[in-house]
Amino acid sequence: MMDTAHAPLTSTGRKLDRLLAHYGESHRNPTNELIHFIAIPAILLSIVGLLYALHPWVAYAFVTASLVYYASLRSIVLFATMAVCTVAAVALVRSLGELVVPVSATVFVVAWIFQFIGHKIEGRKPSFFEDIQYLWVGPLFVVTQLYVRLGVRW
């Protein structure tokens, strides 16, 4: 699914480009990519939900720290996209009310199972096994691939 005409730069480019290029190396199989396009947003939503269930401020601290990380990568388009996604995720989690724990826990487990199935199909281990920051790069990969398909420069 990765469009090489819009593929991130190699190691000579920005940190963001290097991270996305490295992440893309273990996400080339179309089935694995499709799984990730569904599972990554689901996992993020479930994490926000589980943290929100602990205490709303725990979830707010997590999403704020995530946005600080995204801001550090210096792409206003991606930062703005992640900010909008964050607001939507928090709103959706809040709307779950008393169902936030069972829904979030179920989504978390099921989505991770599919992630690992995708990597089994791909034949490569998940990137975050090498570096935890790839847990935050995954959502950017999904967004950039969506932007590539829509012809949006990021």
Secondary structure by P-SEA (a helix, b strand, c coil): ccccccccccccccaaaaaaaaaacccccaaaaaaaacaaaaaaaaaaaaaaaacaaaaaaaaaaaaaaaaaaccaaaaaaaaaaaaaaaaaaaacccaaaaaaaaaaaaaaaaaaaaaaaaccccccccccccccaaaaaaaaaaaaaacccc
